[in-house]
Amino acid sequence: MPDVENPRLGRAKARLGSSQGGLFAFVAPRWLLLYPNARLPGSWRHWSGTGSRMQIERYDGDREALLPLFALADDSHTQISRYVEQGEVLVAREGGEIVGHAQIIDTGDTGAFELKSIAVTQARQGEGLGRLLVAAAITRCRERGGQRLIVSTASCDIGNLRFYQLYGFRMSRIVRDAFGLSTGYPEGMLVDGITLRDQVVFEYDLSAD
Ligand SMILES: CC(C)(COP(=O)(O)OP(=O)(O)OC[C@H]1O[C@@H](n2cnc3c(N)ncnc32)[C@H](O)[C@@H]1OP(=O)(O)O)[C@@H](O)C(=O)NCCC(=O)NCCS
């Protein structure tokens, strides 16, 4: 097992198939969600660009244009190619620039959706956009009658484990050896110094307040 850590993996990413208050107070025509700065909670004080407006909206364009974002969230191009065209994608857009995405797919189980891919461009991470995207995905799944939202991440990705639990996701199961050569991930990859190997599946109860 190589002991060289992949710096690109300083945080979370690997995934495979499988709060809240005022933050979620939105909904607009044609699924356009508008977030004026004034509505950002206090913890987002560092929001950049006074007067700027961030929109979260459904993306109906060419998904290939979003591949760099998908690649931030998943190190396996093999896996990405299997799901990139699936489901619905929301994007965070500031002016003409897309700075984040969230992909929601229908799992096939009644009422169960999966947040299959989520990322914010590296330059804009830590500004609260991930939080907005998770909130938008939750709202969207509720609109579609969802009962639960699933998301999975690597057990070694401490940052992502924190991120999802901050927003009310609860651990539901562990898939051992989900990440490896057979699923399209290089052997011996390290995240936060821990070998990428197992997967944690989280669930968010959409029926809860
Ligand atoms: C994970 C990701 C989407 C979060 O988006 P973001 O815009 O950076 O997150 P936010 O600014 O909304 O952060 C919200 C909270 O989560 C925390 N958080 C987010 N990413 C974190 C990380 N890697 N480590 C620790 N905490 C993290 C923030 O510190 C913040 O907590 P705070 O309110 O206590 O300060 C983003 O970091 C990203 O794109 N990462 C690369 C792709 C990826 O890993 N996708 C998920 C695959 S499972």
The ligand as an SDF file (V2000), in Angstrom:
LIG
                    3D

 48 50  0  0  0  0  0  0  0  0999 V2000
  -18.2930   18.9710    1.1700 C   0  0  0  0  0  0  0  0  0  0  0  0
  -18.5950   20.3280    0.5080 C   0  0  0  0  0  0  0  0  0  0  0  0
  -19.6900   20.1540   -0.5360 C   0  0  0  0  0  0  0  0  0  0  0  0
  -19.0450   21.2980    1.5870 C   0  0  0  0  0  0  0  0  0  0  0  0
  -19.3320   22.5220    0.9580 O   0  0  0  0  0  0  0  0  0  0  0  0
  -18.8280   23.9000    1.5980 P   0  0  0  0  0  0  0  0  0  0  0  0
  -19.4680   24.9840    0.8410 O   0  0  0  0  0  0  0  0  0  0  0  0
  -17.3550   23.8680    1.6840 O   0  0  0  0  0  0  0  0  0  0  0  0
  -19.4270   23.7490    3.0630 O   0  0  0  0  0  0  0  0  0  0  0  0
  -20.0420   24.9020    3.9440 P   0  0  0  0  0  0  0  0  0  0  0  0
  -19.2160   26.1330    3.7930 O   0  0  0  0  0  0  0  0  0  0  0  0
  -21.4970   25.0000    3.6550 O   0  0  0  0  0  0  0  0  0  0  0  0
  -19.7790   24.2930    5.3620 O   0  0  0  0  0  0  0  0  0  0  0  0
  -20.8020   24.0410    6.2120 C   0  0  0  0  0  0  0  0  0  0  0  0
  -20.2110   23.4240    7.4540 C   0  0  0  0  0  0  0  0  0  0  0  0
  -19.5930   22.1820    7.1480 O   0  0  0  0  0  0  0  0  0  0  0  0
  -18.2410   22.2360    7.5490 C   0  0  0  0  0  0  0  0  0  0  0  0
  -17.4310   21.5350    6.5750 N   0  0  0  0  0  0  0  0  0  0  0  0
  -17.6010   21.5200    5.2490 C   0  0  0  0  0  0  0  0  0  0  0  0
  -16.6370   20.8070    4.6840 N   0  0  0  0  0  0  0  0  0  0  0  0
  -15.8500   20.3920    5.7020 C   0  0  0  0  0  0  0  0  0  0  0  0
  -14.6820   19.6110    5.7680 C   0  0  0  0  0  0  0  0  0  0  0  0
  -14.1070   19.0960    4.6880 N   0  0  0  0  0  0  0  0  0  0  0  0
  -14.1460   19.3820    6.9850 N   0  0  0  0  0  0  0  0  0  0  0  0
  -14.6950   19.8750    8.1070 C   0  0  0  0  0  0  0  0  0  0  0  0
  -15.8060   20.6280    8.1110 N   0  0  0  0  0  0  0  0  0  0  0  0
  -16.3620   20.8680    6.9090 C   0  0  0  0  0  0  0  0  0  0  0  0
  -17.8940   23.6990    7.5740 C   0  0  0  0  0  0  0  0  0  0  0  0
  -16.7940   23.9750    8.4160 O   0  0  0  0  0  0  0  0  0  0  0  0
  -19.1670   24.2920    8.1020 C   0  0  0  0  0  0  0  0  0  0  0  0
  -19.2530   24.0870    9.4990 O   0  0  0  0  0  0  0  0  0  0  0  0
  -19.3580   25.3140   10.5100 P   0  0  0  0  0  0  0  0  0  0  0  0
  -20.7140   25.9380   10.1980 O   0  0  0  0  0  0  0  0  0  0  0  0
  -19.2770   24.6770   11.8460 O   0  0  0  0  0  0  0  0  0  0  0  0
  -18.2200   26.2030   10.1690 O   0  0  0  0  0  0  0  0  0  0  0  0
  -17.3210   20.9300   -0.1510 C   0  0  0  0  0  0  0  0  0  0  0  0
  -16.3330   21.0840    0.8160 O   0  0  0  0  0  0  0  0  0  0  0  0
  -16.8050   20.1560   -1.3240 C   0  0  0  0  0  0  0  0  0  0  0  0
  -17.1770   20.4140   -2.4550 O   0  0  0  0  0  0  0  0  0  0  0  0
  -15.8970   19.1890   -1.0850 N   0  0  0  0  0  0  0  0  0  0  0  0
  -15.3110   18.4220   -2.1700 C   0  0  0  0  0  0  0  0  0  0  0  0
  -16.3320   17.4860   -2.7870 C   0  0  0  0  0  0  0  0  0  0  0  0
  -16.8730   16.5140   -1.7700 C   0  0  0  0  0  0  0  0  0  0  0  0
  -16.1470   16.0430   -0.9190 O   0  0  0  0  0  0  0  0  0  0  0  0
  -18.1690   16.2190   -1.9020 N   0  0  0  0  0  0  0  0  0  0  0  0
  -18.8310   15.3200   -1.0010 C   0  0  0  0  0  0  0  0  0  0  0  0
  -18.5770   13.9180   -1.3820 C   0  0  0  0  0  0  0  0  0  0  0  0
  -19.3080   12.7660   -0.2390 S   0  0  0  0  0  0  0  0  0  0  0  0
  1  2  1  0
  2  3  1  0
  2  4  1  0
  2 36  1  0
  4  5  1  0
  5  6  1  0
  6  7  2  0
  6  8  1  0
  6  9  1  0
  9 10  1  0
 10 11  2  0
 10 12  1  0
 10 13  1  0
 13 14  1  0
 14 15  1  0
 15 16  1  0
 15 30  1  0
 16 17  1  0
 17 18  1  0
 17 28  1  0
 18 19  1  0
 18 27  1  0
 19 20  2  0
 20 21  1  0
 21 22  1  0
 21 27  2  0
 22 23  1  0
 22 24  2  0
 24 25  1  0
 25 26  2  0
 26 27  1  0
 28 29  1  0
 28 30  1  0
 30 31  1  0
 31 32  1  0
 32 33  2  0
 32 34  1  0
 32 35  1  0
 36 37  1  0
 36 38  1  0
 38 39  2  0
 38 40  1  0
 40 41  1  0
 41 42  1  0
 42 43  1  0
 43 44  2  0
 43 45  1  0
 45 46  1  0
 46 47  1  0
 47 48  1  0
M  END
$$$$
